[in-house]
Amino acid sequence: MNFDEMTLDHLRDSGTLKWAAFPDDIGMFVAEMDLGIAEPIKKVLRDYADSPGIGYRSDAAKRALQEATATWLADNTAWAPRSEQVFAIPDVVSAARVVIDQLTTSGSPVILPTPAYMGFTALVPAMGREMIEVPSRLVDGRYELDLEGIRAGFERGAQMLLLVNPANPAGRVYTREELEALAEVVDQFPDAHVFSDDIHAPFVLEGEHVPYASVNDVAASHTVTAVAASKGWSIPGLKCAQLVLSNPEHEAQLEPYLGWAASITSTLGASATIAAYNDGGQWRAEILDYLRGNRDLFEQAVERWPGVWAPHIEGTYIGWLDFTEAADSGIVTSPAAQWIQDNCGVALTPGLACGEGYENYARIILATPRPILEQAIAQIDEAFGL
Ligand SMILES: Cc1ncc(COP(=O)(O)O)c(C=O)c1O
């Protein structure tokens, strides 16, 4: 597949959020891929278009989704859950809301390592919960979870940690050792849980994806994991994701939500997901190669931007730009994302949406045709006088 083919005009015509929100700018602020749809998924959509109707999912179709998810995880990550542990949900964020509601005491705080995915920085306050932001620590240019900060959050009464792995926007693929160390901390608090959002698991650019629940029995017992083909194969609008329950008690605690969630999961989304997991391997391999190329291009560009730094992207197609030095020395004005949009015509995610203290940071989505990425980089180069 030629991922370079998609043009700016074509993308603007698509009318998606990323391209409609700022019609004069290059949209790089929402985690959507602009690289087309894998052929096996196109076939599913075409077949439905020619079918007698798009009905409810049969029991066989429900089992097929469970099996495809479990098999994909077994083949592509360090975890092999059983298919019966997989439950269909329409999307990750709405499921996180229910999981927080059902597994924690009403009103208890929720811990969020930052910089964090904006869906979660918005969700926790929207639920009326206190959000304990725990800024990740920069160690040798790499963001690491602040385990002492997380421990302090649980000591303050939090019962839930929202973990995103691979991390959006920090670009980390957490190692087994880091996750084991986290499990040791969480295990010290009998009411503590982890919601592990592994939606970016298909985008491990280097290393191996180790789902948190897989590291040991302790982690498995306090964790609910969410996965999806929605990011990996660019189908979030089809509304299908999956929860993987590694503790059977959570199944009882989450009923009747699980039955209801299965019934409101999109038939089309579930079929597309099965096609992605079962037949989308070659497309994913091609995408990963392409995204590694985009990442390398981006990281080379960042090196020449004055006062700007970004951590190396191990996973996801998301960059995290630190403009602190550029802002301190007056090269950009604050907030930095606004300066970039005003001066470069590139719309990034404002850092503050990812947590407190990140005013002069910005998130950038790199899953776009290379010529468009090159154009965005050229516009930023120009604003920096390069
Ligand atoms: C880490 C993370 N979780 C969840 C989502 C959204 O998932 P969903 O549409 O299934 O709620 C995104 C979308 O960008 C994401 O990056």
Ligand as a Chemical Component Dictionary entry (heavy atoms), coordinates in Angstrom:
data_LIG
# 
_chem_comp.id                   LIG 
_chem_comp.type                 NON-POLYMER 
_chem_comp.pdbx_formal_charge   0 
_chem_comp.three_letter_code    LIG 
# 
loop_
_chem_comp_atom.comp_id 
_chem_comp_atom.atom_id 
_chem_comp_atom.alt_atom_id 
_chem_comp_atom.type_symbol 
_chem_comp_atom.charge 
_chem_comp_atom.model_Cartn_x 
_chem_comp_atom.model_Cartn_y 
_chem_comp_atom.model_Cartn_z 
_chem_comp_atom.pdbx_ordinal 
LIG C1 C1 C 0 -4.600  6.047 25.306 1  
LIG C2 C2 C 0 -5.946  6.155 24.665 2  
LIG N1 N1 N 0 -7.001  5.570 25.239 3  
LIG C3 C3 C 0 -8.228  5.657 24.704 4  
LIG C4 C4 C 0 -8.445  6.351 23.535 5  
LIG C5 C5 C 0 -9.823  6.452 22.986 6  
LIG O1 O1 O 0 -10.349 5.184 22.875 7  
LIG P1 P1 P 0 -11.895 4.984 22.674 8  
LIG O2 O2 O 0 -12.291 5.714 21.434 9  
LIG O3 O3 O 0 -12.017 3.493 22.556 10 
LIG O4 O4 O 0 -12.559 5.501 23.907 11 
LIG C6 C6 C 0 -7.380  6.968 22.904 12 
LIG C7 C7 C 0 -7.604  7.747 21.671 13 
LIG O5 O5 O 0 -6.780  8.464 21.226 14 
LIG C8 C8 C 0 -6.096  6.859 23.466 15 
LIG O6 O6 O 0 -5.028  7.412 22.893 16 
# 
loop_
_chem_comp_bond.comp_id 
_chem_comp_bond.atom_id_1 
_chem_comp_bond.atom_id_2 
_chem_comp_bond.value_order 
_chem_comp_bond.pdbx_ordinal 
LIG C1 C2 SING 1  
LIG C2 N1 SING 2  
LIG C2 C8 DOUB 3  
LIG N1 C3 DOUB 4  
LIG C3 C4 SING 5  
LIG C4 C5 SING 6  
LIG C4 C6 DOUB 7  
LIG C5 O1 SING 8  
LIG O1 P1 SING 9  
LIG P1 O2 DOUB 10 
LIG P1 O3 SING 11 
LIG P1 O4 SING 12 
LIG C6 C7 SING 13 
LIG C6 C8 SING 14 
LIG C7 O5 DOUB 15 
LIG C8 O6 SING 16 
# 
